[in-house]
Amino acid sequence: MKYIRQIVTKAVVAKGKKRAEASETLRPPNNPSSILGCWVINHTHQAKKHGKFVEVTGKYDINVWYAHHEHSKTSVFSETVPYRERIKLHYREEDTHGVEDVHLRVAQQPNCTEAVITSDGEQFKVTVERELHAEIVGETTVCIQVQPQDVEEEWSYKDESSSSSTSSYDDSRESS
């Protein structure tokens, strides 16, 4: 007799992703002559679910290596930049049960795509891109069809035969 059984388990019940690009204006202590390099480090973040969104708060450091005093000196200017993102969630099914866990994965760490000196010659304009993926893990119900225990799954396989196996078996038995 076949019957259906419901199993309550944890599974990914919703997903979302967001790619963001932000321009930050930074003011170094010296008027820059040129930008020698720019990098983004120390990215940290936290995520919480709010309704049909995941809200992410994070921060990262932008470091700009630059020349100043008419290219006679160099310095590194660093500033911590905070950000907030809302990632829209897409559900496969609307009704989930119990506590839901938020899993956030950074698909692309914050990265400098452009760094230029502003037209007034006193600031940097830095463009940073990043991509975040969110998953919600919650309880869901899975239905399975249960077969009686004495039913065995059918396997298709070919019969194998060997003519030399019998003699080697007999030889090993006699020597023991």
Secondary structure as UniProt FT lines:
FT   STRAND          3..26
FT   STRAND          32..50
FT   TURN            51..52
FT   STRAND          53..68
FT   TURN            69..72
FT   STRAND          73..88
FT   STRAND          90..91
FT   STRAND          97..117
FT   TURN            119..120
FT   STRAND          124..146
FT   TURN            149..150
FT   HELIX           165..175
//
